[in-house]
Amino acid sequence: MRIDKFLVECGVGSRREVKDYLAKGFIRVNSRIIKSSKDKIDEINDEIFFKERKLQYKSERYYIMYKPSGYITATDDFKEKTVMDILPEWVNKKGLFPVGRLDKDTEGLLLFTNNGQLSHQLLSPKKHVKKKYYLELESPISTEDIENLKNGVVILGDYLTKQAEVEVIEDSKIYLTITEGKFHQVKEMLKAVGNKVIYLKRVSFGNLSLEGMKIGEVKEIGVEDIKGL
């Protein structure tokens, strides 16, 4: 593979930026500084460095973020700050996008990948990927409301939600696990039983969880972690 193509695909920069980095001697292959964008490298066996950072070629990339409130789930937006804006510099952003969405005021686990086929599979209703949320409610939740949430409630006018799991922590704090992803679904489900969500956080997505992560933190995961979803 040509070195310039490798560097672009690793997210180092655009072709123009990469050409400039090469000219400045910022790129080292094994023990040799290279300056020509036409040089060929073995992306699997060679050791390639940008300044002092070792680069690793991955055709598919996966990251999870503990999303903070205040950012919209989108790749770009003219008015709002997006989750892409808070990805750290070491993340290869080329072709990367969030899988599904979390509302601007919602915190929690968000998956990123450049694998479009996987994203489509995970978001398909047929996949039944479990999404677990922690909710703080405006009012205490009743036993009847819990049973209604478990069995399905009508939201968005005429949509009956599928069966859900409910775990009560306190009178107005619960975990809700669903396998769907309708617009504002969690908030709409609680609205359907006469309540209101005042704080919402997604704590897990399939077998992926926020365990050990701090708010705003991003962690790279492997394809083996994705296979369990």
N, C-alpha and C positions, 0 to 999 in steps of 0.2 A: 504494500500500500504506500502511496505517496505520503510524505511526512505532512504536507499541508492538509490533506484530506483527513488524516488521522487526528491532527490537532483540532480541526474544526469539529469533527465528530465527538471529540472528548470535551467539547465545550470551552476550549481555551479562548476562542474568539472567532471573528469572521475571517474570511480568506485574506482580506486586506490587513487586518490586525495581526494575523498569524505571519504573514509575509514580513511585517515590521518586526515582530518578535524574533524571527529567524535572523534578520539582518543585524539585530542588536546582540545576537549571540546568546539569547535566553533559552535556546533549545539544545539539549544534550541527548545523544543517543549512545547508550553505554558510556564510554569514557570520551566520546568525541563530540565537540561542538559542531553543529551543522548549520549552514546558513542558506542553503538552496532549497526552495520549496519543492523542487523536482526530485530530491533525494528519496529513495525507496527505503522502507523499513519493514521489519517483520513484527507486526503488531502483537504477536503472541509471545515471541521469545526475546525480543529486544527490550532493554530497559530505557524508557523515554522519560526525560525530565523537562518540565517547564520551570525555569529558575531552579528551585530546590525541591519542587513538588513532583513526585513520581506519578506518571499518568498510567492508567490502566484502561485498555479498550474493552468496552462492554456494548454489545449490540442492543441489549435490553437492560433497562435500569429501573430500580424500584426504591422509593424512599417513603417514609412516613413522617408526618409532622404533627406535633401537638399544637393545633391551630389556636391562636388567641382570638378573642373577640375584636371586631373592628375592621376585619378584612373580608372582602368578598371572594368567593371561590370562582375564579376565572383566570385565564391566562393573561388577559390585559383588559384595561378599562380606562376610558378617558377622564373619568371623574373620581373614581374610588381607588383606594389602595387594594391590591390583590394579594392573594397568598403567594404568588410568584415573587412579589417584592421582598418577602422576608426569607426566601430560600438563601442559605449561606453561600458564600463565594465558592466553596469547594464542591458544591453540587453542580453536576453537568446538566445544564438546563436545556440543551439542544433537544427539541422535539418533545419536551416534558410537558405533562398536563395533569391536573388533578382528576381523580376518578370519582365521579359523582360530585356532590356539593354539600357544603354546610352553610347555613345562613350567616350573614354578616355578624350578627350578635351571638352566634353559637360557637362554642369552643369544642376542641376534641380532636380525635384521630382523623387524619386525612391522608389518603394514599396518593402518591404521584408515580407515574410511569410514562414511558414512551411507547409502550406496547398497546396499540389500539385494539387489537383483537382481544387481549385479556380484559381491557376496560369494558368492552362490549359484553363479554361473557359475565363479568362480575355484576354489571348493572341489569342484566336480563332477569325478568321476574321468574323465569324458569330455574335460575341458579339457586334461589332461596338463600342468599348469603345473609347471615344474621348480623344485625346492627344494634348494638346495645347502647342505650342512652341513660344518663343520670339526669333526673328532673327535680327541680324545686318548684312547687306549685303555690298559687295564690291562696288556695283553700285546702283544708284537709280532704283527703280522698276517701270516699265511702266504699264499703264492701261491694255494693251494687255497681258502682262505677268501675271498680277493678274487674269484676266479672264481665261487664260490657266491653271493656278494653280488650280483655282476653278473647272474647268471642267475636269481636269485630264491631265497629261503629261506622255510621255513614258520615263521610266527609265530602267536601267539595261538591255538595249538592246531591249527588246520587251514587257515590262510590263507597262500597262496603269493604272496609279493610279486612285483611286476612287475620287469622288468629295470631295473637301476640302473647308475649310472656311479661308478667308484671311481678316485681319483687318490691315489697314495701319496706322502706328503711325507717321512716317516721311517718306521722300523719300526712305531712305535705312534702315528703321526699320519697321518690321511688326510682327504680330502674325499670325501663321499658325496652323490650327487645322486639324488633320487627324485622321482616324480610322483604319489605317493599321500600320504595323511595319516592312517593308522591310529593308534590310541592307542599312544603311546610307540614309534612304529614304528622309529625309528633305533636306540634302545636295544634293542628286541626283535630287530632284525636282527643286531646284533652278539652278542647273547646266543645267538642261533640257531647262530652259528659258534664258540661257546665262548669269547667274549671279553666285555669289559665296558667301557662308555663311562664315563670319569671326568670328561670335560669336553666340553660340546657347545655349538656356536654356529651359528645359521643365518646364512650370509653373503649369500645372495641368494634372491629369490623372483621367478621369471620374469626379467625384465630389470631389476628393482629390486635395488640392492645397497647395502652399508654403506660403500662407498668414500667416504672423506673424513669420515665421521661418528665422533663420540666416544661412548663408552658412556653411555647415558641421554639422548642427544640426540634431538630430534624435529624433523622437517623436513616442510614442506608440499610436496606435489607436485601436478602438474596432471593433468587428464583425459588429456592427450596421453601422459603417462608410463604410464598405466594401459592404454591401447589396445594397447600392445605386449605385454601379458601373454598 
